[in-house]
Amino acid sequence: MDDAVIAMETRPRPTPDRPLLGLTVLLVEDSQYTSEGVRLMCLRSGARIRRADCIASAERHLQVYRPSVAIVDLGLPDGSGLSLIARMDAMRPRVPVLLGASGAEQDIARADVMAAGADGFLAKPFTSLAGFQTAILAHFQDVPTGPLREIAGSGGIEPDQIALREDLTHAIALLALEEPPLVYLRRFLLGVARSARDPALEGQACEIGEQLAIPERRALHAFLAQRVQALPVVM
């Protein structure tokens, strides 16, 4: 019997309140804030979650186990998530559900993700629990599901603001480099801004081009520093 069939038959059965019970999600995402949001949604849905913050880390995970679902961000620090999606699509056995995710240029990203071999695309921000569950369960035809709903009183998914502080501090550190990785920094901040629903930060990220003059760099640094000062401090 195929290993995938055995895994499906022996995993815990999903319930209406925990429709992803028995699934393992590998999240390949460099943003702490986005990762915390996905962790909360997996926890509430019954799924196990493993996180990799770059392509190299994801490949180490895949040498050890095969997840049920992989969610791959496109803008990773050591390369494009599209290349990882293409490699994962070619793996045998293949990850059952392979999803690309991005907060930047979403129409283009969606087309690129599907061309690379993904089963679907998730647009940031991930704020709806039912939407997150539906996006995954749509690819598991043999998993019985009832109507999905938001958990009463949940008020949506609100990741810890400390994770947002860590992301912005990371962006400041990148900006301070002698040659900042501006293409990556733009994608990273766009994803963070959309996950945090911060239009001012999104506007700043959209202004980052392939080159950034010293005055513009200083202005962006001051903006990010102001945002960091307004957020909780890790205790």
DATA-V775945 format. One record per residue. N is the residue number from 1. RES is the residue in one small letter. SS is DSSP state (helix for helix, strand for strand, loop for the rest). PHI is phi in radians with two decimals (NA if undefined). OMEGA is omega in whole degrees, -180 to 180 (none if undefined). Layout:
# DATA-V775945
N_RES_SS_PHI_OMEGA ; N_RES_SS_PHI_OMEGA
This chain:
# DATA-V775945
1_m_loop_NA_-179 ; 2_d_loop_-1.08_-178 ; 3_d_helix_-1.03_-179 ; 4_a_helix_-1.15_179 ; 5_v_helix_-1.16_178 ; 6_i_helix_-1.05_-180 ; 7_a_helix_-1.08_-180 ; 8_m_helix_-1.15_-176 ; 9_e_helix_-1.37_-174 ; 10_t_helix_-1.76_-179 ; 11_r_loop_-1.31_177 ; 12_p_loop_-1.02_-179 ; 13_r_loop_-1.40_179 ; 14_p_loop_-1.16_177 ; 15_t_loop_-2.18_180 ; 16_p_loop_-0.99_-180 ; 17_d_loop_-1.44_-179 ; 18_r_loop_-2.33_-172 ; 19_p_loop_-1.25_178 ; 20_l_loop_-1.82_-180 ; 21_l_loop_-1.02_179 ; 22_g_loop_1.67_179 ; 23_l_loop_-1.64_174 ; 24_t_strand_-2.01_-179 ; 25_v_strand_-1.79_171 ; 26_l_strand_-1.70_178 ; 27_l_strand_-1.76_177 ; 28_v_strand_-1.83_-168 ; 29_e_loop_-2.69_-178 ; 30_d_loop_-1.62_180 ; 31_s_loop_-1.48_177 ; 32_q_helix_-1.13_-176 ; 33_y_helix_-1.18_178 ; 34_t_helix_-1.09_-180 ; 35_s_helix_-1.07_179 ; 36_e_helix_-1.14_177 ; 37_g_helix_-1.10_179 ; 38_v_helix_-1.16_177 ; 39_r_helix_-1.04_180 ; 40_l_helix_-1.12_180 ; 41_m_helix_-1.18_177 ; 42_c_helix_-1.13_-180 ; 43_l_helix_-1.03_-179 ; 44_r_helix_-1.24_-178 ; 45_s_helix_-1.65_179 ; 46_g_loop_1.65_-178 ; 47_a_loop_-1.51_168 ; 48_r_strand_-1.43_179 ; 49_i_strand_-2.27_172 ; 50_r_strand_-2.18_-176 ; 51_r_strand_-2.12_170 ; 52_a_strand_-2.16_-176 ; 53_d_loop_-1.74_179 ; 54_c_loop_-2.82_-179 ; 55_i_helix_-1.11_-178 ; 56_a_helix_-1.05_179 ; 57_s_helix_-1.14_179 ; 58_a_helix_-1.08_-179 ; 59_e_helix_-1.16_175 ; 60_r_helix_-1.15_176 ; 61_h_helix_-1.03_-175 ; 62_l_helix_-1.22_175 ; 63_q_helix_-1.31_-174 ; 64_v_helix_-1.76_-177 ; 65_y_loop_-2.69_175 ; 66_r_loop_-1.97_179 ; 67_p_loop_-1.26_174 ; 68_s_loop_-1.33_-177 ; 69_v_strand_-2.42_171 ; 70_a_strand_-2.10_175 ; 71_i_strand_-2.01_-171 ; 72_v_strand_-2.02_174 ; 73_d_strand_-1.26_-176 ; 74_l_loop_-1.44_-177 ; 75_g_strand_-1.72_-177 ; 76_l_strand_-1.88_-173 ; 77_p_loop_-1.16_-178 ; 78_d_loop_-1.97_176 ; 79_g_strand_2.53_-180 ; 80_s_strand_-1.42_175 ; 81_g_helix_-1.11_179 ; 82_l_helix_-1.08_180 ; 83_s_helix_-1.15_178 ; 84_l_helix_-1.18_178 ; 85_i_helix_-1.02_-180 ; 86_a_helix_-1.09_179 ; 87_r_helix_-1.20_180 ; 88_m_helix_-1.21_177 ; 89_d_helix_-1.14_-178 ; 90_a_helix_-1.50_-178 ; 91_m_loop_-1.18_174 ; 92_r_loop_-2.31_5 ; 93_p_loop_-1.30_-178 ; 94_r_loop_-1.47_170 ; 95_v_loop_-1.04_-175 ; 96_p_loop_-0.97_-179 ; 97_v_strand_-2.25_-176 ; 98_l_strand_-2.15_-176 ; 99_l_strand_-2.10_172 ; 100_g_strand_-1.66_-178 ; 101_a_strand_-2.49_178 ; 102_s_strand_-2.85_173 ; 103_g_loop_-1.94_-175 ; 104_a_loop_-2.11_176 ; 105_e_loop_0.77_-166 ; 106_q_helix_-1.20_178 ; 107_d_helix_-1.13_178 ; 108_i_helix_-1.17_-178 ; 109_a_helix_-1.06_-180 ; 110_r_helix_-1.03_-180 ; 111_a_helix_-1.12_-180 ; 112_d_helix_-1.13_-179 ; 113_v_helix_-1.08_-179 ; 114_m_helix_-1.17_178 ; 115_a_helix_-1.14_-180 ; 116_a_helix_-1.33_176 ; 117_g_loop_2.01_180 ; 118_a_loop_-1.28_177 ; 119_d_loop_-1.50_-178 ; 120_g_strand_-2.98_-176 ; 121_f_strand_-2.32_175 ; 122_l_strand_-2.01_178 ; 123_a_strand_-1.62_175 ; 124_k_loop_-1.36_8 ; 125_p_loop_-1.49_174 ; 126_f_loop_-1.60_-175 ; 127_t_loop_-2.04_-178 ; 128_s_loop_-1.72_179 ; 129_l_helix_-1.11_180 ; 130_a_helix_-1.11_178 ; 131_g_helix_-1.14_178 ; 132_f_helix_-1.11_180 ; 133_q_helix_-1.09_-179 ; 134_t_helix_-1.09_-178 ; 135_a_helix_-1.08_179 ; 136_i_helix_-1.46_-175 ; 137_l_helix_-1.17_179 ; 138_a_loop_-1.04_-177 ; 139_h_loop_-1.76_177 ; 140_f_loop_-2.01_-175 ; 141_q_loop_-1.19_-176 ; 142_d_loop_-1.65_179 ; 143_v_loop_-1.68_180 ; 144_p_loop_-1.21_179 ; 145_t_loop_-2.36_171 ; 146_g_loop_-1.74_177 ; 147_p_loop_-1.10_-179 ; 148_l_loop_-1.59_-179 ; 149_r_loop_-2.58_173 ; 150_e_loop_-1.22_177 ; 151_i_loop_-1.16_-176 ; 152_a_loop_-0.99_177 ; 153_g_loop_1.36_-177 ; 154_s_loop_-1.24_-180 ; 155_g_loop_1.12_-178 ; 156_g_loop_1.47_-178 ; 157_i_loop_-1.66_-180 ; 158_e_loop_-2.19_179 ; 159_p_loop_-1.10_178 ; 160_d_loop_-1.07_-180 ; 161_q_helix_-1.16_177 ; 162_i_helix_-1.11_178 ; 163_a_helix_-1.14_177 ; 164_l_helix_-1.14_177 ; 165_r_helix_-1.04_-180 ; 166_e_helix_-1.12_178 ; 167_d_helix_-1.12_-178 ; 168_l_helix_-1.20_176 ; 169_t_helix_-1.12_177 ; 170_h_helix_-1.10_179 ; 171_a_helix_-1.10_178 ; 172_i_helix_-1.09_179 ; 173_a_helix_-1.11_178 ; 174_l_helix_-1.16_-179 ; 175_l_helix_-1.14_-178 ; 176_a_loop_-1.39_179 ; 177_l_loop_-1.13_-180 ; 178_e_loop_-1.03_175 ; 179_e_loop_-2.21_-178 ; 180_p_loop_-1.06_176 ; 181_p_loop_-1.35_-167 ; 182_l_helix_-1.16_179 ; 183_v_helix_-1.09_178 ; 184_y_helix_-1.14_-178 ; 185_l_helix_-1.06_179 ; 186_r_helix_-1.06_180 ; 187_r_helix_-1.08_-178 ; 188_f_helix_-1.07_-178 ; 189_l_helix_-1.22_175 ; 190_l_helix_-1.09_178 ; 191_g_helix_-1.10_179 ; 192_v_helix_-1.12_-178 ; 193_a_helix_-1.07_-178 ; 194_r_helix_-1.28_176 ; 195_s_helix_-1.15_-179 ; 196_a_helix_-1.52_-178 ; 197_r_loop_0.92_-177 ; 198_d_loop_-2.07_-176 ; 199_p_helix_-1.11_179 ; 200_a_helix_-1.16_177 ; 201_l_helix_-1.13_178 ; 202_e_helix_-1.06_178 ; 203_g_helix_-1.08_177 ; 204_q_helix_-1.10_-179 ; 205_a_helix_-1.13_-179 ; 206_c_helix_-1.12_-179 ; 207_e_loop_-1.41_-179 ; 208_i_loop_-1.33_177 ; 209_g_loop_-1.87_179 ; 210_e_loop_-1.22_174 ; 211_q_loop_-2.31_-179 ; 212_l_loop_-2.43_-179 ; 213_a_loop_-1.15_-178 ; 214_i_helix_-0.97_179 ; 215_p_helix_-1.07_179 ; 216_e_helix_-1.18_178 ; 217_r_helix_-1.13_179 ; 218_r_helix_-1.14_180 ; 219_a_helix_-1.14_178 ; 220_l_helix_-1.16_178 ; 221_h_helix_-1.05_-180 ; 222_a_helix_-1.12_179 ; 223_f_helix_-1.09_-179 ; 224_l_helix_-1.12_180 ; 225_a_helix_-1.08_178 ; 226_q_helix_-1.12_178 ; 227_r_helix_-1.09_-179 ; 228_v_helix_-1.10_-178 ; 229_q_helix_-1.10_-178 ; 230_a_loop_-1.49_-176 ; 231_l_loop_-1.78_-179 ; 232_p_loop_-1.06_178 ; 233_v_loop_-1.70_176 ; 234_v_loop_-1.12_-179 ; 235_m_loop_-1.76_none
